[in-house]
Amino acid sequence: MRIVLIAALIAAIAAVGGGWLLYSRSRAAQAENQKKITELQQQLETLQSENNQLKENLAKSQSEEERLSAANQDLVKALSLARLTGKVPPLPPSALPYPPK
């Protein structure tokens, strides 16, 4: 009977030790995962900020392209009018300054 009790006590101690080992590994894995989540959230915020900046730059570029396209169309009209009449009309107000600044 003593041997059975001693064996049961040893088995219980081994089970507690194994449980503690599993628990500590689980906590370490959880801490590592939380660290990775935090890093990924920071990376996401950085990328979203960069994306917003790129969208603003794209909007500025598109606005400038539209302005230049309108100025180009005005100059094409002025050039075609000059070819027809033989006189150079004054530059439209949307024309680019000459010489460029």
C-alpha positions in Angstrom: 0.0 0.0 0.0 2.8 2.4 0.8 4.3 1.8 -2.6 1.0 2.7 -4.3 0.8 5.9 -2.3 4.4 6.9 -3.0 3.9 6.1 -6.7 0.7 8.2 -6.7 2.5 11.0 -5.0 5.3 10.9 -7.5 2.8 10.8 -10.4 1.0 13.8 -8.9 4.2 15.7 -8.6 5.2 14.8 -12.1 1.7 15.9 -13.4 2.0 19.2 -11.5 5.5 19.8 -13.0 4.3 18.9 -16.5 1.3 21.2 -16.1 3.5 24.0 -14.9 5.9 23.5 -17.9 2.9 23.6 -20.3 1.5 26.7 -18.6 4.8 28.5 -18.8 5.3 27.6 -22.5 1.8 28.8 -23.2 2.4 32.1 -21.4 5.6 32.6 -23.4 3.9 31.9 -26.7 1.1 34.3 -25.8 3.6 37.0 -24.9 5.4 36.5 -28.2 2.1 36.6 -30.1 1.1 39.8 -28.4 4.5 41.3 -29.3 4.0 40.4 -32.9 0.4 41.8 -32.9 1.7 45.1 -31.5 4.5 45.3 -34.1 2.0 44.5 -36.9 -0.4 47.2 -35.6 2.4 49.8 -35.7 3.4 48.7 -39.2 -0.3 49.0 -40.3 -0.5 52.5 -38.9 2.7 53.5 -40.7 1.5 52.0 -44.0 -1.9 53.8 -43.6 -0.2 57.1 -43.0 2.0 56.6 -46.0 -1.0 55.6 -48.1 -2.8 58.8 -47.1 0.2 60.8 -48.0 0.5 59.1 -51.4 -3.2 59.7 -52.0 -2.7 63.4 -51.3 0.3 63.5 -53.6 -1.7 61.8 -56.3 -4.5 64.2 -56.0 -2.1 67.1 -56.3 -0.5 65.5 -59.4 -3.9 64.9 -61.0 -5.0 68.5 -60.3 -1.7 69.8 -61.9 -2.2 67.5 -64.9 -5.8 68.8 -65.4 -4.6 72.4 -65.1 -1.8 71.8 -67.6 -4.2 70.0 -70.0 -6.6 73.0 -69.9 -3.7 75.4 -70.5 -2.5 73.1 -73.4 -6.0 73.2 -74.9 -6.1 77.0 -74.7 -2.8 77.2 -76.4 -3.9 74.8 -79.2 -6.9 77.0 -79.8 -4.8 80.1 -79.8 -2.3 78.5 -82.2 -5.1 77.4 -84.6 -6.6 80.9 -84.5 -3.2 82.3 -85.3 -2.8 80.0 -88.3 -6.2 81.1 -89.6 -5.8 84.8 -89.1 -2.1 85.2 -89.4 -2.1 87.2 -86.1 -0.8 86.0 -82.8 -3.5 86.5 -80.2 -2.6 87.4 -76.6 -1.9 84.5 -74.3 -4.9 83.3 -72.4 -4.9 83.9 -68.6 -4.5 80.2 -67.9 -1.3 80.1 -70.0 2.0 79.2 -68.4 4.3 82.1 -67.7 7.2 82.7 -70.1 10.0 82.3 -69.3 9.2 79.6 -66.8 10.0 80.4 -63.2 
